[in-house]
Amino acid sequence: MFDFSQLSSCEWIALASSLAISIGQNVTADEAGILSNFFSALGDNLGIISAENSSDNSNSNNNNNFCSNNL
């Protein structure tokens, strides 16, 4: 499996830009807006999970199952 942690910040920018251009050429303006909102929400939720996992690790609670701990 590919190790995404090995990508530099410039490579992440290039990857995101390439994907956006590729997807954007094949969808309507409305679909592009929906996808934009979806990926923004996805990023926000990943940030929340990351913060929660960091908080758990700093509190010596190494259980990374975010959802089952908080539902």
Backbone as a ProteinNet text record, in pm:
[ID]
protein_1_A
[PRIMARY]
MFDFSQLSSCEWIALASSLAISIGQNVTADEAGILSNFFSALGDNLGIISAENSSDNSNSNNNNNFCSNNL
[TERTIARY]
83.8	0	88.7	41.5	117.2	120.3	235.4	251.1	235.3	115.9	87.3	169.6	220.9	299.4	432.4	469.7	595.8	584.4	462.7	445	484.4	549.4	582	458.7	462.7	348.5	323	427.9	411.3	345.6	380.6	319.3	171.4	136.4	-5	-83.6	-25	-90.8	-109	-6.2	-14.7	-120.1	-124.9	-223.5	-365.3	-388.2	-521.3	-563.3	-471.9	-503.2	-534	-454	-475.7	-610.8	-643.8	-773.7	-888.8	-876.6	-982.6	-1003.8	-895.8	-906.7	-970.4	-924.6	-977.4	-1126.2	-1163.9	-1305.6	-1388.1	-1336.2	-1409.6	-1441.7	-1361.3	-1384.8	-1498.9	-1541	-1639.8	-1769.8	-1793.3	-1916.3	-1976.9	-2105.9	-2172.6	-2131.4	-2167.2	-2136.7	-2205.2	-2329.5	-2400.2	-2331.5	-2292	-2222.9	-2088.5	-2018	-1890.1	-1911.3	-2018.3	-2049.1	-2079	-2155.8	-2188.3	-2061.6	-1977.9	-1852.6	-1761.4	-1758.2	-1677.8	-1723.5	-1854.2	-1908	-1879.9	-1894.2	-1867.8	-1723.1	-1628	-1487.4	-1447.3	-1511.6	-1487.5	-1533.7	-1652.8	-1704.5	-1615.3	-1570.6	-1481.2	-1353.6	-1294.4	-1173.3	-1196.3	-1309.6	-1341.9	-1354.1	-1422.2	-1441.3	-1309.4	-1223.8	-1092.7	-1011.9	-1023.7	-955.2	-1004.8	-1136.1	-1194	-1143.9	-1145.3	-1098.7	-950.3	-871.3	-729	-706.7	-780.7	-767.1	-807.1	-913.6	-958.9	-854.5	-798.4	-694.8	-571.4	-534.9	-420.8	-448.6	-569.2	-609.6	-607	-658.1	-656.5	-513.3	-423.9	-284.7	-217.1	-248	-185.6	-241.1	-359	-419.4	-393.3	-299.2	-262.1	-376.6	-471.3	-581.3	-559.1	-498.3	-457	-561.6	-687.6	-794.4	-832.6	-801.4	-824.6	-960.2	-1052.1	-1183.5	-1274.5	-1259.9	-1326	-1477.2	-1539.6	-1685.9	-1746.8	-1694.9	-1756.3	-1735.9	-1632.3	-1610	-1701.5	-1756.9	-1829.4	-1974.6	-2027.3	-2167.3	-2253.2
-117.9	0	124.7	227.5	352.7	426	479.3	552.8	702.2	754.4	895.3	990.1	943	1030.4	1068.9	1001.9	1031.3	1147.5	1195.7	1305.3	1438.7	1522.8	1658.3	1746.4	1864.1	1955.5	1995.1	2011.8	2045.5	1930.9	1808.6	1693.2	1681.6	1713.6	1713.2	1817.7	1935.8	2042.2	1998.8	1941.3	1895.1	1785.4	1692.6	1584.9	1640.9	1730.2	1788	1868.2	1946.6	2026.3	1937.7	1834.9	1742.8	1673.1	1627.3	1562.4	1658.9	1781.7	1880.9	1911.5	1927.8	1955.8	1837.7	1718.4	1598.8	1580.7	1593.6	1578.8	1692.6	1814.5	1931.8	1931.8	1863.8	1857.9	1763.2	1682.2	1579.5	1591.7	1706.3	1725.8	1862.1	1877.2	2005.9	2099.7	2227.1	2325	2286.9	2240.1	2198.1	2078.4	1981.6	1864.1	1902.8	1996.2	2042.7	2109.6	2185	2248.1	2146.4	2045.1	1938.4	1865.1	1830.3	1762.5	1850	1978.4	2071.1	2071.6	2079.8	2077.8	1944.9	1835.1	1703.7	1691.7	1728.8	1714.5	1812	1927.1	2017.6	1953.4	1892.8	1825	1706.9	1632.4	1520.4	1568.8	1674.8	1730	1779.6	1847	1893.8	1777.7	1671.9	1556.3	1483	1473.6	1413.1	1496	1627.5	1714.3	1692.9	1676.4	1650.6	1517.1	1414.5	1282.5	1288.4	1358.1	1371.4	1442	1548.3	1621	1533	1456.7	1367.1	1259.9	1202.8	1100.1	1158.5	1280.7	1346	1370.5	1412	1434.7	1304.7	1196.7	1065.5	1021.8	1042.7	1001.1	1081.2	1210.2	1291.6	1259.2	1197.8	1157.5	1010.8	950.2	808.8	713.9	755.2	667.8	638.9	527.6	498.1	424.4	431.4	367.6	462	424	511.1	490.5	423.5	400.4	516.7	628.9	754.5	740.6	682.9	681.4	596.3	477.4	391.6	447.5	529	589.5	706.8	764.3	890.4	884.7	766.9	756.3	718.9
0	0	0	-66.1	-77	56.4	94.7	220.2	192.3	218.1	189.7	275.5	387.9	475.5	411.8	304	237	137.8	110.9	15.8	78.7	0.1	46	31.5	90.9	80.2	-65.1	-142.9	-284.9	-361	-326.5	-391.8	-355.5	-229.7	-189.9	-269.5	-286.1	-362.8	-507.7	-566.1	-704.8	-719.8	-625.1	-629.6	-620.5	-524.3	-506.5	-629.5	-683.5	-802.8	-922.5	-940.6	-1052.6	-1042.2	-921.4	-901.6	-925.8	-875.9	-894.8	-1043.1	-1116.5	-1260.2	-1332.2	-1300.9	-1366.3	-1337.5	-1212.7	-1175.5	-1234.8	-1225.7	-1271.4	-1419.8	-1498.1	-1642	-1678.2	-1583.5	-1613.9	-1536.6	-1473.1	-1396.5	-1429.4	-1398.2	-1415.8	-1302.8	-1316	-1211.2	-1080.1	-1086.9	-965.8	-901.2	-982	-929	-866.7	-930.1	-876.1	-739.8	-726.8	-598.6	-490	-525.7	-429.5	-387	-484.2	-451.7	-365.6	-395.6	-316.8	-171	-150.7	-14	54.9	-18.9	38.3	84.5	-2.2	34	145	151.6	264.8	395.1	392.1	511.5	549.1	449.8	475.6	544.8	493.4	554	695.5	717.8	852.5	949.5	907.7	995.2	1021.4	920.6	943	1042.9	1035.3	1131	1272.8	1288	1420.7	1474.4	1391.2	1433.9	1470.4	1390.8	1419.1	1552.3	1576.5	1703	1820.3	1803.6	1909.9	1936.9	1831.8	1849.3	1916.2	1880.9	1944.8	2091.9	2121.5	2260	2338.7	2277.6	2343.2	2372	2275.3	2293.1	2403.1	2413.3	2516.6	2654.6	2658.1	2784.8	2816	2743.4	2760.9	2733.5	2654.2	2612.5	2465.5	2432.8	2296.3	2215	2249.8	2172.4	2060.1	1935	1819	1753.6	1818.2	1759.6	1797.2	1726.6	1758.6	1770.1	1670.7	1667	1775.9	1800.7	1901.1	2041.9	2060.5	2191.6	2217.8	2111.9	2127.6	2084	2053.4	2013	2128.7
[MASK]
+++++++++++++++++++++++++++++++++++++++++++++++++++++++++++++++++++++++

